[in-house]
Amino acid sequence: MIEEAPVARREPPQSAKRKWPRDAEGISHGHQIANQLPLHDSTDSRKFPIRRYSCVGNIPFAFGQGASDKSAMEKNELRQRIKTRLAELDLSPIEAAKAIPGLERNFIRDFLEGKKQSFSAGKQPLVAAALQWTVADLVGPPPRRTSPGAPKLAMVPLLDRVTAGRLRSPASQIPIDDVPLLAFADLGRGEFFALTVDGDSMDRYSPEGSIIVVNRAERSLVNGRCYVFSIKGETTYKMWQGGANPHLSPFSTNPLNKPLFFKPRDLEVIGRVKRTILDL
């Protein structure tokens, strides 16, 4: 067995050795810098903080922190408010802008599409006028949304019975303090009382036994609306049909019910029927 002689290890030439820079005190920092460079690429350090870059146009700017998106949120909210307002007015952005002298036809549309980021002080009154707003409506904070409260209840007295067939006089005269009260929501303004329906001449709206709510503050006659009438002191519930030959019309499934004709001096309008209630 022949053993090979060991090969002598070559030392690199003196000129090939890397020389690390030294400071004024003669201390080399080469390895420290080499160790910190990868750190700079992956995370923050005190000596090599990472900067986050934002662009304004095509020019990058470095900031220590990302810019807040609050302004962008406010602009998006304003854009949505303007879109909603245009829908309420049934106008396109161009139609709204063309109606205001001095406002470019595409000005509002460009803002909605993000081509414009804000309104100058000189344009704000013009944009507000195009939206039929005040400047405060345009640049001020949006109105706060309030949750709807409980519906307002009206206590309505159940006074008597009313015929929806033949004319009849009131069945009774009950003192107002002794009558039952019924609660109704969202009746609006008026002076209300309730009646129980007798007969079937209005059963398409109010079957026999149902309760109608009458607004005695509303007595102007409108075709196709239902009222409680008094003819020579007798009451009836019918639909008003005016014109050359005015009459009180039934609205019934029963063909035996016929229109009622009257002399104008004999007719009195008690009030318009606002609502019908029927328990099943």
TINUVEX-559391 format. One record per residue: residue number from 1; x, y, z of N, C-alpha, C in turn. Coordinates in steps of 0.2 Angstrom, whole numbers, plus 5000, padded with zeros to 4 digits. Atoms other than C-alpha are relative to their C-alpha. Layout:
ATOM   resi   n_east   n_north   n_up   ca_east   ca_north   ca_up   c_east   c_north   c_up
ATOM    NUM        X         Y      Z         X          Y       Z        X         Y      Z
...
END
This chain:
ATOM   resi   n_east   n_north   n_up   ca_east   ca_north   ca_up   c_east   c_north   c_up
ATOM      1     5004      4994   5000      5000       5000    5000     5004      5006   5000
ATOM      2     4996      4994   5001      5007       5017    4994     4996      5005   5003
ATOM      3     5003      4994   4997      5003       5032    5005     5002      5006   4996
ATOM      4     4999      4993   5003      5001       5049    4996     5003      5005   5004
ATOM      5     4998      4994   4996      5011       5063    5002     4995      5005   5001
ATOM      6     5005      4995   4999      5001       5076    5010     5001      5006   4996
ATOM      7     4999      4994   5004      4998       5091    5000     5000      5006   5004
ATOM      8     4999      4994   4996      5004       5107    5007     4995      5005   4999
ATOM      9     5006      4995   5000      4990       5120    5011     5003      5007   4998
ATOM     10     4998      4993   5003      4992       5136    5001     4996      5006   5004
ATOM     11     5002      4994   4997      4990       5152    5009     4998      5005   4995
ATOM     12     5002      4995   5005      4980       5166    4999     5005      5005   5000
ATOM     13     4995      4994   5000      4991       5180    4993     4998      5005   5004
ATOM     14     5002      4994   4996      4992       5195    5004     4996      5005   4997
ATOM     15     5004      4995   5003      4984       5206    4991     4993      4997   4999
ATOM     16     5007      5003   5001      4969       5194    4990     4996      5001   5006
ATOM     17     5003      5000   4994      4965       5196    5008     4996      5007   5001
ATOM     18     5004      4994   5000      4950       5208    5011     5002      5004   5006
ATOM     19     4998      4995   4995      4954       5223    5021     4994      5004   5002
ATOM     20     5006      4997   4998      4940       5229    5032     5002      5008   5002
ATOM     21     4998      4993   4998      4939       5248    5035     5001      5001   5008
ATOM     22     4999      4998   4993      4945       5255    5052     4998      5007   5001
ATOM     23     5001      4993   4998      4940       5270    5061     5006      5004   5003
ATOM     24     4994      4996   4998      4951       5283    5069     5003      4997   5005
ATOM     25     4997      5003   4994      4954       5272    5084     5003      4994   4997
ATOM     26     4997      5006   5003      4960       5258    5072     4996      4994   5001
ATOM     27     5004      5005   4999      4945       5247    5076     4996      4998   4994
ATOM     28     5003      5002   5006      4938       5237    5062     4993      4998   5001
ATOM     29     5007      5001   4999      4919       5237    5059     4997      4996   4994
ATOM     30     5002      5003   5006      4918       5226    5043     4995      4995   5002
ATOM     31     5004      5005   4999      4910       5211    5051     4993      5002   5003
ATOM     32     5006      4997   4997      4897       5222    5061     4996      5002   4994
ATOM     33     5004      4998   5005      4892       5230    5045     4997      4995   4996
ATOM     34     5002      5006   5003      4891       5214    5036     4994      4996   5003
ATOM     35     5006      5003   4997      4879       5207    5049     4994      5004   5000
ATOM     36     5006      4996   5000      4868       5222    5049     4997      5001   4993
ATOM     37     5003      4999   5006      4865       5223    5031     4994      4995   4998
ATOM     38     5006      5005   5001      4854       5207    5030     4995      5002   5005
ATOM     39     5005      4998   4996      4845       5214    5045     4996      5006   4997
ATOM     40     5004      4994   5003      4841       5230    5036     4995      4997   4995
ATOM     41     5005      5002   5005      4833       5220    5022     4994      4996   5003
ATOM     42     5005      5004   4998      4822       5210    5033     4996      5003   5006
ATOM     43     5004      4997   4995      4817       5220    5048     5003      5007   5002
ATOM     44     4997      4993   4998      4820       5237    5057     5005      4999   5005
ATOM     45     4994      4999   4995      4835       5242    5067     5000      5007   5002
ATOM     46     5000      4993   4998      4839       5258    5076     5005      5003   4995
ATOM     47     4995      4997   5005      4854       5261    5064     4997      5000   4993
ATOM     48     5002      5001   5007      4845       5255    5048     4992      4999   5000
ATOM     49     5007      5001   5000      4826       5259    5050     4997      5000   4993
ATOM     50     5003      5001   5006      4815       5253    5036     4995      5006   4999
ATOM     51     5005      4995   5002      4806       5267    5027     4994      4997   4996
ATOM     52     5005      5002   5004      4789       5265    5020     4999      5005   4995
ATOM     53     5000      4996   5006      4786       5273    5003     4993      5001   4998
ATOM     54     5007      4999   5003      4770       5282    4997     5002      5004   4994
ATOM     55     4999      4996   5006      4768       5290    4980     4995      5006   4999
ATOM     56     5005      4994   5001      4761       5307    4976     5001      5001   4992
ATOM     57     4999      5000   5007      4758       5307    4957     5005      4994   4998
ATOM     58     4995      5005   5002      4774       5298    4950     5006      5001   5004
ATOM     59     4994      4999   4996      4786       5304    4963     4999      4997   5007
ATOM     60     5001      5003   4993      4789       5293    4978     5003      5004   5005
ATOM     61     4997      4996   4994      4791       5301    4995     5000      4994   5006
ATOM     62     4999      5005   4995      4797       5291    5010     4997      5003   5007
ATOM     63     5003      4997   4994      4788       5293    5027     5001      4994   5005
ATOM     64     4999      5004   4994      4791       5285    5044     4994      4995   5001
ATOM     65     5006      5004   4999      4773       5279    5045     4995      5001   4994
ATOM     66     5005      4999   5006      4759       5276    5032     4995      5005   5001
ATOM     67     5005      4994   5000      4747       5290    5028     4994      4998   5003
ATOM     68     5006      5002   4998      4731       5290    5037     4995      5000   4994
ATOM     69     5005      5000   5006      4716       5285    5026     4993      5003   5002
ATOM     70     5006      4996   4997      4704       5296    5036     4997      5005   4994
ATOM     71     5002      4995   5005      4704       5309    5022     4996      4996   4994
ATOM     72     5003      5004   5005      4700       5295    5009     4993      4998   5001
ATOM     73     5006      5002   4998      4686       5289    5019     4995      5006   5000
ATOM     74     5005      4995   5001      4678       5306    5020     4998      5002   4993
ATOM     75     5001      4998   5007      4680       5309    5001     4995      4995   4998
ATOM     76     5005      5005   5002      4671       5292    4998     4993      5001   5003
ATOM     77     5007      4998   4997      4657       5297    5010     4997      5005   4997
ATOM     78     5003      4995   5004      4655       5313    5001     4998      4998   4993
ATOM     79     5003      5002   5007      4654       5305    4984     4994      4996   5001
ATOM     80     5006      5004   4999      4641       5293    4991     4994      5005   5001
ATOM     81     5005      4995   4998      4631       5308    4998     4998      5003   4994
ATOM     82     5002      4996   5006      4632       5317    4981     4996      4995   4996
ATOM     83     5004      5005   5004      4626       5301    4972     4993      4999   5002
ATOM     84     5006      5001   4997      4612       5299    4984     4995      5006   4998
ATOM     85     5004      4994   5001      4607       5317    4982     4998      5001   4992
ATOM     86     5002      5000   5007      4607       5316    4963     4995      4995   4998
ATOM     87     5006      5005   5000      4596       5301    4964     4994      5003   5002
ATOM     88     5006      4997   4998      4584       5311    4974     4997      5005   4996
ATOM     89     5002      4995   5004      4584       5325    4962     4998      4997   4993
ATOM     90     5001      5003   5007      4583       5313    4947     5004      5003   4995
ATOM     91     4995      4997   5004      4598       5321    4939     5006      4996   4999
ATOM     92     4993      5002   5001      4614       5315    4931     5005      5005   5002
ATOM     93     4995      4995   4998      4630       5323    4937     5001      5006   4994
ATOM     94     4999      4995   5005      4632       5332    4920     4994      5004   4999
ATOM     95     5006      4996   5000      4614       5338    4920     5000      5005   5006
ATOM     96     5000      4996   4994      4616       5345    4938     5005      5006   4998
ATOM     97     4995      4995   5001      4632       5354    4933     4998      5005   4994
ATOM     98     5002      4996   5006      4625       5361    4916     4995      5005   5002
ATOM     99     5005      4995   4998      4611       5370    4926     5003      5006   5003
ATOM    100     4997      4995   4996      4624       5381    4935     5005      5004   4996
ATOM    101     4994      4996   5004      4634       5395    4925     5006      5000   5004
ATOM    102     4994      5000   4997      4652       5394    4928     5003      4993   5003
ATOM    103     4998      5007   4997      4653       5375    4933     5000      4996   4993
ATOM    104     4998      5004   5006      4661       5364    4920     4995      4994   5000
ATOM    105     5006      5005   5001      4648       5351    4913     5003      4993   5003
ATOM    106     4997      5007   4997      4660       5336    4919     5003      5001   5007
ATOM    107     4997      4999   4994      4665       5344    4935     4998      4995   5006
ATOM    108     5003      5004   4995      4654       5334    4947     5001      4992   4998
ATOM    109     4999      5007   5002      4656       5318    4937     5007      4998   5001
ATOM    110     4993      5002   4999      4675       5319    4937     5001      4999   5008
ATOM    111     4999      5002   4993      4674       5320    4956     4997      4994   5002
ATOM    112     5003      5007   4998      4663       5305    4958     5004      4995   4997
ATOM    113     4996      5006   5002      4674       5295    4947     5008      5000   5002
ATOM    114     4993      5000   4997      4690       5300    4957     5005      5004   4996
ATOM    115     4996      4996   5004      4697       5311    4943     5002      5007   5004
ATOM    116     4998      4994   4996      4696       5326    4955     4999      4998   5008
ATOM    117     5000      5003   4993      4700       5324    4974     4997      5005   5004
ATOM    118     5003      4995   4995      4692       5340    4981     4997      5006   4996
ATOM    119     5003      4994   5003      4683       5356    4977     5003      5006   5003
ATOM    120     4997      4994   4998      4691       5373    4978     4995      5004   5004
ATOM    121     5005      4995   4996      4683       5387    4989     4996      5003   4995
ATOM    122     5004      4997   5005      4677       5395    4973     4995      4996   4997
ATOM    123     5004      5004   5003      4669       5380    4966     4994      4997   5005
ATOM    124     5005      5002   4996      4660       5375    4982     4993      5002   5000
ATOM    125     5007      4997   5000      4645       5387    4981     4997      4997   4993
ATOM    126     5003      5002   5007      4643       5381    4962     4997      4993   5001
ATOM    127     5002      5007   4999      4643       5363    4967     4994      4999   5004
ATOM    128     5006      5000   4996      4631       5366    4981     4994      5002   4997
ATOM    129     5006      4998   5004      4619       5375    4970     4998      4995   4995
ATOM    130     5002      5005   5005      4619       5361    4957     4997      4995   5004
ATOM    131     5003      5005   4996      4614       5349    4971     4994      5003   5004
ATOM    132     5005      4997   4996      4602       5361    4978     5001      5000   5008
ATOM    133     4998      5000   4993      4611       5362    4994     5003      5006   5002
ATOM    134     4995      4994   4997      4620       5375    5005     5007      4998   5000
ATOM    135     4992      5002   4999      4639       5375    5006     5001      4996   5006
ATOM    136     4999      5004   4994      4637       5369    5024     4998      4993   4999
ATOM    137     5002      5007   5002      4627       5354    5017     5006      4996   4996
ATOM    138     4995      5004   5004      4641       5350    5005     5007      4999   5004
ATOM    139     4993      5001   4996      4657       5353    5016     4999      4998   5007
ATOM    140     5000      5001   4993      4650       5350    5033     4999      4992   5001
ATOM    141     5001      5007   4998      4648       5333    5042     4993      4998   4998
ATOM    142     5007      5002   5002      4634       5322    5036     4996      4999   5005
ATOM    143     5005      5000   4994      4618       5322    5046     5001      4993   5003
ATOM    144     5000      5006   4996      4618       5309    5060     4994      4996   4999
ATOM    145     5006      5005   5001      4607       5294    5057     4997      4998   5007
ATOM    146     5003      5002   4994      4595       5292    5071     4995      4994   4999
ATOM    147     5004      5006   5000      4586       5276    5075     4993      5002   5001
ATOM    148     5007      4998   4999      4567       5277    5073     4998      4998   5006
ATOM    149     5003      5002   4993      4558       5278    5089     4994      4996   4999
ATOM    150     5006      5004   5000      4542       5269    5094     4995      5005   4996
ATOM    151     5005      4996   5003      4527       5274    5083     4996      5004   5005
ATOM    152     5004      4997   4996      4516       5287    5090     4993      4997   5000
ATOM    153     5007      5003   5000      4499       5280    5096     4995      5005   5001
ATOM    154     5005      4995   4999      4483       5289    5095     4994      4996   5003
ATOM    155     5005      5003   4996      4469       5284    5107     4993      5003   4996
ATOM    156     5005      4998   5004      4453       5284    5096     4993      4997   5004
ATOM    157     5006      5002   4997      4435       5283    5104     4996      4996   4995
ATOM    158     5004      5004   5004      4424       5269    5097     4993      5003   5002
ATOM    159     5006      4997   4998      4408       5279    5097     4993      4996   4998
ATOM    160     5006      5002   5001      4394       5270    5088     5001      4995   4994
ATOM    161     5000      5004   5006      4389       5259    5073     4997      5004   4994
ATOM    162     5002      4997   5006      4387       5265    5055     4998      4995   4995
ATOM    163     5003      5004   5005      4377       5257    5041     5004      5000   4994
ATOM    164     4997      5000   5007      4386       5251    5025     4995      4997   4996
ATOM    165     5005      5003   5004      4369       5246    5018     4995      5006   5000
ATOM    166     5005      4995   5000      4353       5256    5020     5001      5006   5005
ATOM    167     4999      4994   4995      4353       5273    5029     4996      4998   5006
ATOM    168     5002      5000   4993      4350       5273    5047     5002      5005   5005
ATOM    169     4998      4995   4995      4351       5284    5062     5004      4997   5005
ATOM    170     4995      5003   4994      4364       5282    5076     4996      4996   5005
ATOM    171     5004      5005   4995      4359       5267    5087     5000      5003   5007
ATOM    172     5000      4998   4993      4364       5276    5103     5004      5006   5000
ATOM    173     4996      4994   4999      4371       5292    5110     5004      4998   5007
ATOM    174     4996      5002   4994      4385       5286    5122     5004      5006   5002
ATOM    175     4996      4995   4998      4393       5299    5133     5008      4999   4998
ATOM    176     4993      5001   5002      4411       5302    5127     5005      4997   5005
ATOM    177     4996      5002   4994      4418       5298    5144     5000      4992   5001
ATOM    178     5001      5007   4998      4411       5280    5144     5001      4996   4994
ATOM    179     4999      5004   5005      4416       5274    5127     5007      4997   5000
ATOM    180     4993      5003   5000      4430       5262    5124     5005      5004   4995
ATOM    181     4995      4997   5004      4446       5268    5117     5004      4995   4997
ATOM    182     4996      5004   5004      4456       5260    5103     5007      5003   4999
ATOM    183     4993      4997   5002      4475       5263    5100     5002      4998   4993
ATOM    184     4998      5001   5007      4481       5266    5083     5006      5004   4999
ATOM    185     4994      4997   5001      4498       5270    5076     5000      5003   4993
ATOM    186     4999      4997   5007      4503       5282    5062     4994      5002   4997
ATOM    187     5006      4997   5003      4486       5290    5059     5002      5007   4997
ATOM    188     4999      4993   5002      4494       5307    5056     4996      5005   5004
ATOM    189     5003      4995   4997      4486       5323    5060     4992      5000   4999
ATOM    190     5007      5000   5002      4467       5324    5062     4996      5000   5007
ATOM    191     5005      5001   4994      4452       5322    5074     4996      4994   4998
ATOM    192     5002      5006   5002      4448       5304    5074     4994      4997   5005
ATOM    193     5004      5004   4996      4434       5293    5080     4999      4993   4996
ATOM    194     5001      5007   5003      4429       5274    5076     4993      4998   5000
ATOM    195     5007      5003   5000      4413       5266    5071     5001      4993   4998
ATOM    196     5001      5007   5002      4408       5248    5069     4995      5000   4994
ATOM    197     5004      5000   5007      4401       5243    5051     4995      4995   5001
ATOM    198     5006      5004   5001      4384       5236    5048     4999      4999   4993
ATOM    199     5002      5001   5007      4379       5229    5031     5006      4998   4996
ATOM    200     4995      5003   5005      4389       5223    5016     5001      5004   4994
ATOM    201     5000      4997   5006      4388       5237    5004     5007      5003   4999
ATOM    202     4993      4997   5001      4407       5242    5007     5004      4994   5002
ATOM    203     4996      5006   4997      4413       5224    5011     5006      4998   4996
ATOM    204     4993      5000   5003      4427       5225    4998     5005      5003   5004
ATOM    205     4996      4997   4995      4435       5237    5010     4999      4998   5007
ATOM    206     5002      5000   4993      4426       5235    5026     4994      4995   5001
ATOM    207     5006      5005   4999      4416       5218    5029     4996      5002   5006
ATOM    208     5004      4998   4994      4402       5219    5041     5003      4997   5007
ATOM    209     4997      5001   4994      4408       5219    5059     5007      5003   5001
ATOM    210     4994      4997   4999      4424       5228    5055     5000      5007   5003
ATOM    211     5000      4993   4997      4429       5245    5063     5004      5004   4995
ATOM    212     4997      4995   5004      4433       5260    5053     5002      5006   5004
ATOM    213     4997      4994   4996      4443       5275    5059     4998      5006   4995
ATOM    214     5002      4994   5004      4436       5292    5053     5003      5006   5002
ATOM    215     4997      4994   4998      4445       5308    5052     4995      5006   4999
ATOM    216     5005      4995   5001      4432       5322    5055     5003      5006   4998
ATOM    217     4996      4994   5002      4445       5335    5051     5001      5000   4992
ATOM    218     4999      5001   5007      4445       5329    5033     4994      4999   4996
ATOM    219     5007      5001   5003      4429       5333    5023     5000      5002   4993
ATOM    220     5000      4999   5007      4435       5338    5006     4999      4994   4996
ATOM    221     5002      5006   5003      4427       5326    4994     5005      4999   4994
ATOM    222     4995      5002   5005      4439       5317    4982     4997      4994   4997
ATOM    223     5003      5006   5003      4433       5304    4969     5004      4994   5002
ATOM    224     4997      5007   4998      4436       5286    4974     5002      4999   5007
ATOM    225     4999      5001   4993      4438       5290    4992     4994      4999   5004
ATOM    226     5006      5002   4996      4427       5284    5006     4999      5004   5006
ATOM    227     5001      4995   4994      4418       5294    5019     4994      4998   5003
ATOM    228     5007      5000   4996      4404       5294    5032     4996      5006   4999
ATOM    229     5004      4995   5002      4390       5304    5026     4993      5000   5005
ATOM    230     5006      4999   4997      4374       5311    5034     4995      5003   4995
ATOM    231     5005      4997   5004      4358       5313    5024     4994      5000   5004
ATOM    232     5006      4998   4996      4344       5321    5033     5001      4997   5007
ATOM    233     4999      5003   4994      4351       5315    5049     5002      4993   5001
ATOM    234     4999      5007   5000      4354       5297    5044     5007      4999   4997
ATOM    235     4993      5000   5002      4372       5291    5042     5001      4994   4996
ATOM    236     4998      5006   5004      4380       5279    5029     5007      5001   4998
ATOM    237     4993      5000   5002      4397       5274    5024     5000      4998   4993
ATOM    238     5000      5001   5007      4400       5275    5005     5006      5003   4997
ATOM    239     4995      4997   5004      4412       5279    4992     4998      5006   4996
ATOM    240     5002      4994   5004      4411       5297    4984     5001      4999   4993
ATOM    241     4999      5000   5008      4408       5298    4965     4997      5007   4998
ATOM    242     5003      4994   5002      4407       5316    4959     4999      5001   4993
ATOM    243     5001      4999   5007      4405       5324    4942     4993      5003   4999
ATOM    244     5007      4997   5002      4389       5329    4932     4994      4997   5004
ATOM    245     5005      5004   4996      4379       5316    4942     5002      4997   5006
ATOM    246     4997      5002   4994      4386       5315    4959     4996      4995   5004
ATOM    247     5004      5005   4996      4381       5300    4970     5005      4996   5005
ATOM    248     4996      5004   4995      4387       5289    4984     5000      4992   4998
ATOM    249     5000      5007   5004      4393       5272    4977     5002      4995   5005
ATOM    250     4998      5006   4996      4394       5255    4986     5006      4997   4997
ATOM    251     4994      5003   5003      4410       5245    4984     4999      4993   5003
ATOM    252     5002      5006   4997      4403       5228    4987     5000      4994   4995
ATOM    253     5001      5007   5004      4402       5209    4982     4993      4999   4999
ATOM    254     5007      5001   5001      4384       5210    4983     4996      5004   4995
ATOM    255     5003      4996   5005      4375       5216    4967     4994      5003   5002
ATOM    256     5006      4997   4998      4360       5221    4976     5001      5007   5003
ATOM    257     4999      4993   4998      4368       5236    4983     5001      5005   4995
ATOM    258     5001      4995   5005      4364       5251    4973     5003      5007   5002
ATOM    259     4998      4993   4998      4371       5269    4972     4995      5004   5003
ATOM    260     5005      4996   4996      4363       5282    4983     5000      5007   4997
ATOM    261     5001      4993   5003      4357       5299    4975     4997      5004   5005
ATOM    262     5002      4996   4995      4353       5314    4985     5000      5007   4997
ATOM    263     5000      4993   5002      4349       5332    4984     5006      5004   5004
ATOM    264     4994      4997   4997      4365       5343    4988     4999      5003   5007
ATOM    265     5002      4997   4994      4356       5352    5002     4999      4995   5006
ATOM    266     5001      5005   4995      4353       5336    5011     5006      4996   5002
ATOM    267     4994      5004   4999      4371       5329    5011     5004      5004   5005
ATOM    268     4995      4998   4996      4383       5332    5025     5006      4995   5001
ATOM    269     4994      5004   4999      4401       5325    5026     5002      5000   5007
ATOM    270     4998      5001   4993      4405       5318    5043     5008      5000   5000
ATOM    271     4993      5000   5000      4423       5314    5039     5002      4994   4995
ATOM    272     4997      5005   5004      4435       5303    5028     5002      4994   5004
ATOM    273     4998      5006   4997      4437       5285    5032     5008      4999   4999
ATOM    274     4993      5000   5000      4456       5283    5036     5002      4993   5000
ATOM    275     4997      5006   4999      4458       5265    5041     4994      4995   5001
ATOM    276     5004      5006   4998      4449       5248    5042     5003      4995   5004
ATOM    277     4997      5006   4995      4452       5235    5056     4995      4995   5000
ATOM    278     5004      5005   5000      4445       5218    5055     5003      4994   5004
ATOM    279     4997      5006   4996      4448       5204    5068     4997      4994   4997
ATOM    280     5002      5007   5003      4448       5186    5061     4999      4995   5005
END
